[in-house]
Amino acid sequence: MSLENFVSELESMGFSEEVIQEVWQALSDLYIGVKIPYAFVSKGSSGFYSSPARTKYWPYSDIIEKILLQYGFVDTSSAFTVYTPEANWYFLALTEKGVSVAREAYMSKLEESLDFVKDLLRRYKRLAPILYYGAIYDESLKRSYFNSKPVDNINKILRFETTSIIDAKIGKAPEPPQKRRTYHTADELWGKVKDIYEMQPLDIVRVAFQATAQTKTVTNVINEFFSPLYERRLVLFIPSYNTRNVYTDWEQWYVTSEFLEVVRESNVGVDPEKLKEFLTEFVSLFLLYLGSNHYTKGEILKALEVILDENKELGLSYDEVLERLRELIQEISSSTGSISGFNEYGEPESPPFMVMDWERLDKAMMEYLELLGSRALALV
C-alpha cells in the first residue's frame, strides 16, 4: 500500500487532518527507530505492578496505535517486550508490511526539510566525516546510531570487534568459550571463527571515527547538531536496550541510511594529508591499546602490517606509525610513569612494554583519544 492510498482511506473514514498528520509522523518515527518503547509498567517491591505509563519516546495518542495495528503496520506482541527486574517495557515494532509506507512518510519529511538539513551540514561541516564514518551500525535493527553521552572507558570504545578481527588476522586464537557444549575441538571452533573474521576487512578510517565520535569533545558537538533535527523528527532519540534491559540513562541518536546519504553528498571532503596524519596518530594509539591488553611485541607489529595491508589506499607508512608508537609510549611513560619505554630489543614473543599502573595507563589513553577527538573536528 502506498502512503497516498493509506491517507485517502483514512480521509474517507472521517479521520481529521490532525489525526492523519499524527499517523504520518508516527510512521516516520517508526521508520527511523524500527522499534520504539511506547509504554512501561513498573514493578513494586511487593510484586505488584503499577498502571501502564507512556514514554516520552512515543508522544502519540491511543487512536494512532489502533489505526497502525489494525492496518498491520506495527506489532506490539510480547516478542517485543523487554522484561527487566524493575519494569516491563512495551515496544511498537514496524512490520514488514509497514516498512514501505513508513519509508514514504519519512522520505517526505526529509525532502521537505532538505534545505534545512543541507544548511545545518554546512554550518557543521567539521562534523561531516565523523557523521559519515563514525556511525555505529546496529545489525539487528539495520540502523545506525550515535551515542548521546561520551564513553569514558577505553576498553568499551576500542574493543568493539576490532580486537576479534585482529586476532583472526594475526592468527591469535581468543580464549575458549566457557561452558559451551560442543563436539568440535578447540582448533575446529577457532577455524570457524577465523573464517568469519577473515572475510571482514578492517576499515581503519571507520574505526578511528567511530572511536573519536564517542569522546566528550565530539559528543557535545554531535548533540548540538542533532538537537534541531530531532525537533523536526528527522532523527530519533531512543534509549539503549537489549533483550534483558532498557537503559534510559543511555540514549542514542538513530539515523537512517537515507539521511547519511545526504551527509555523504554534502561532505566537503577531508584533506588527504591531514587524514593521513590523524590516522597515523590513531593507529599508534590502537597499537598501544593492544600492547596494554597482553598482545606481544610480535603481535602488535603484525597487527600494524594487517592494518596497512587492508587500507593501502590511505598511504600510511609502517615506519612512521611505528616511530609515532615509540614516541607515544615514551610520552606516556614520562608523564604518568604507568608504563616503561618501548622494548626495542625484545623478541616477537616479548611484551612491547611493561605496565606499572593499569588504571593510569587507561586514563592516559583515554585522554589521548579525547585529543584525537578535537583533531577529528579539524580535518575539514
N, C-alpha and C positions, 0 to 999 in steps of 0.2 A: 504493500500500500504506500502511495506517495503522501507526503505531508499535505499537499494541496487537497487530495481526496479526503484525508482524515479531517482537516479543518472544515471542509464542506459538509461532511457528515455531522460534525458537532454543531455547526450552524443550523442545519436542517432539523436537529433535535431540540433547538431552542436555547442552547447554551449561550451565555452572554459573551461579549468581546473580552471582558476581564478574565473570565474562566478560560477562554481559548488561549489568551496570551499567557496565562499561568501554566497551562498544559504545555504550550510551546517551550516556555523557559525550563520547565521541569524535564522535558525530553532532552533539551540541550545540555542540562546539567548531567543527566544520566549518560549522555554520550561521552562527556569528559571523564566522569568518575567510574563508569561501568557499574559499580556497586556503591550505594550511599547509605550510611547509617541514618535511619529516619526516626527511630524511637528506641527507648531503653526502659527496662524495668529494674529498679534497684532491689537488692536482696537485703532484708533486715537481719540482724544478728540472731533473731529467734527463728529465722527461716521463712518469715512472711515476706510477701512481695508488695511493693508499693504500686500505685496506679501507673500505667504507662506514661512516660514523659517524652515530648518531642525533642529532637536535637536541633541545634542551630544549623546543621548541615542540610536540612530539608525543610525550608520555610514555606511549604505549600499546604493547602487545605486538604481535608479528607476527600473531598469530591474529586480532586486531581488523581489521587491514588485509585479511587474507584473506577474512574474513566480508563486509566492506564492498565489496570488489572483486567477489566472486562474486555479490553481490546487485545489482551495478551502481550502487551509491550513490556511488562515488568513481572517479576516473580518475587513474592515475599515469603516463600516456603521456609521451613525450618532448616533447609540446606544452606540458607544464607544467614542463619542466626549464629551469633557468637556468644557462647555461654561462659561467662567469667565468674569467679568467686563472688564478685560484688554486684554484678548485674547481667541481665540478658540484653544483648544488643541486636536489634532487628534491622535488616538491610533490605532495601529495594534493589533488585538486580535487573539490569536490562536484558531482555530475552533476545534470542536470535531474530525473532520476528520484529522486535522493536528497533534493531540496530539501524536499518536504512532510514526510517522516519526520524529517528533521533539524530542521525548524522545530518539530515536535511535541515533540521531545526537548528543545530549548532552552526552549520556552514552559513546559513542565512544571517545569523548573528555576527559571525566572524567577517563575512563580506560587508555587512552593514557598517562595521567598525574598522574596516581595513585601513582607512586613512589615519584613524586614531592610533592603531597599533604600529603602523609604519613611522608615525611621528614619534611615538614613545621609543621605538627602537633607535631612531636617530639620536634622541636625547640620551639614550643609554647605550650608545654604540660600543663603549668599552666592555659592556657585558655580553655582546653578541657571541663571541667564540665560546664563552662559558655556557651560555644558554644552549647553543647548538651541540657542543660536545660534552657538556657537563651533566646533562640529564641522566638520571638513573632509570633504567628500564625495568618495569615490573612485568615479568614474563607471564604471571598468572592473569593479569588484567590487560595485557597488551597496551599498557600506558606508561608514559614517562613522568617522573616527578622530581622535585627538588625539595630538600628539607627546609623548613622554615626556622629551624634552630641550628646553630652551629654544633658540630660534633667535637668534643674536646678530648677524644681518646684516639691516639694514633693507630691503635690496632683496629678499631672499628672502621676507620677510614681506609687504611691501606690493605686490609686483608681481603676485601670483598670478593674475591675469586682469583685475584691476580696471583696469589701465592700458590693456589692449586694448579693454575696454568704453568707457572714457573716450575713447580715440582715435576709436572709431567714432561716438560720440555728439557729439563736438565737430568731427567732420569732418577729423580729422588722420590721414592715411594712415600706417601703420607703414613701416619700411624694407622695401624689396622683398626677397623671399626669395632667398637665394644659390643659384646653380647649379640653379635649377629650370627644367626644360624645360616650356614651355607655349606654346600657340598663342594665349593670351589676352594682351591688352595689360595693362599695369600698372593702368590705370583699371578694366578689367573685373574683375581679380583683387580690387582693393580694394572694388569694388561687392559682390562675393560675400561677402567678409569682413565688410563693414559690415552687410549684410543679416542675417548670423548674430548679430552683437552687438547690432543694433538690437532684436532680439527678447528680449534679456536685460535685465530691469530691474536696476538697481544697488541692491541691498538694503544700505544703508549700516550698518544695525544688525548684520547678519550679518558684513559686512566688518570692522567695529570689534571685535566679539567674537572673530572668528577671529584677528585680529591680536594682540589682548591675550592670547589663550589660548596664544600662542607665546612669551610673555615668561617670564623666570626666576621672577618672583613668582608668576604664576598657574600655571605648570607644576608648581611644587613642591606647590601645593595640589591640583592635578589628580592628581598621583601619589599623594598621601595618600588621596584619595577612591577612586581605582580599585584600590588595592592589596588591600583586603579583598574587593572584588567579584571580583578576579582569583582570590583564594583559593577562592571559590565557583564559579569558572569561568563567571561571568555576563558578563564581558568577556574579551578575549583580548589577549595581548602578542605582537606579531609584528614581525619586522624589516622595515624599509622595503625594497622591492625593485622592480625593473623587469625588462625582458626581457634586460638585459645584466649586472645585478649584484644581489647581496643584501647589504644594509648592516646587519650585526649590531650595529654600534655606534650605530645609529639605529633604536630600537624605537618602536613606536606602539601605542596602545590602540585596539583595534577594538571598536565598539559597534553594536548592531542598532537598526533603526528602532523595534522594539517597546520596547527599553529607553529610547530617547529619548522615546517616548510617555509612559512612566511619569514621566520627568523633567518633561515638559510638564504633565501632570496634577498634579504635586506642586509646580509653580512657584508661589511665593508672590507673584510679581509684582514689578515694578520701579516705583519712584516716577517718574511721568512727568517731573517737573521735574528730578530727578537724572539721568534718562536723557538729557534734552534738553541739560543742561549737559555731560554726558560726551561726547555726540556732537558738540557744538559744538567741544570740545577736540580730538576725534579728527579731525574733518573739517579743522580748521585744520592739524593735523599732516600729513594726507594731501595737502593743497594745497601745503604747504611741500615735501613729498617730490616732488610733481610739478614744482615750480619748480626743485628740485635736479637734476631729470632733463631739463633743457633745454626744458621747456614754457614758452611765452611768458606774459607777464602776461595777455594776452587769453585764452589757452587755459585758464589756471587759473581765471580768473573765469567762463569759460563752463562749465568743469567743475563749479564751485560751483552754477551755475544748474541743470545736469543733475542733480546730487545732490539738490538741494532739490525739483526738479520730480518726481523719481521717488520721493521719500519725503515727500510732502506731509503725510501723517498725523502726522508727528513734530513739525510746527510749528516747525522750525528757522528762524531769521531770517538772511537774507542779510547784513544789516548787522552783526549780532552775530558771525557766523562770520568775516566779513572783518575786523572790528575785532580779533577774537582772533588771526587770522593775522598782522596787523600787529604785535600785541604779542609774539607768539611769535617772529617774525623779529627784533624788537628785543632780546628777551631772549637769544636765541642769539648775536646779533651782539655784544652787550655782554659776555656771559660767556665766549665762546670766540673771538671775532674771526674766525670761519670764514666769515661772510657779511656783506654790507652791510645797511643798512636797506632797508625796502620802497621800491620805485621808484614813488613817488606820482605823478609827472608823466609817467611813461613811456607811450608809445603801446602799443596792443594787441600789436604785434609785438616790443616790447622785453622784455628779461628782467625778471622780477619783483624780482630782487635779484642782486647779484654774489657769486660764490663765490670765496673766497680760499684755502680749505683743505677739500677734499672729505672727507678722512679724518676731520677733527674735526667736520665737519657731520654725517656719517653717525653718528658716535659720539653727538653731541648729540641727534639724532633718536631713536636707539635708547634713550638714557637717558630721554627724554621719554615714549616708548612704555612703558617699564618703569613710569614714574609712573602712566600711564593704566591699566596692569595692576592696580596697587594700588587705583585708583579704581573699576575694574570690579568688584572684590570688595566694594565698599562701597555698591553700588546697592540692595541689598535690606535 
